[in-house]
Amino acid sequence: MDKLTEKDLQELFNLKKKQKKKGRFSKFIVVLVILLNVIFTTGIFYVFTKVGNEPSTLIVSWFGFTTVELWSLSKIKREESK
């Protein structure tokens, strides 16, 4: 088994650090989308109680958009791992 030099250890450490940073962005996006969906749903409930009618086209469009964003992010992560 080869002995690792200090330089090799530092390179491995830097590589691992970069991998952790890459995962942070996607996790942030997922949490942000979930939080925005909760806020949107709360807003729609409020509008429904005041008006008595829900904006169904807006609801379908919003959840369609966020679903596509999450699927796209997962596809990027799958392609990265190959």
Number of C-alpha atoms within 10 A of each C-alpha: 3 4 6 9 9 9 9 11 11 12 12 12 11 12 11 11 11 11 10 11 10 11 11 10 11 16 12 10 14 16 12 12 17 13 12 13 15 12 12 15 14 12 12 18 15 13 14 13 11 10 9 9 11 15 10 10 8 11 14 10 11 13 15 11 11 16 13 11 15 16 11 12 16 14 11 12 14 10 9 8 6 5
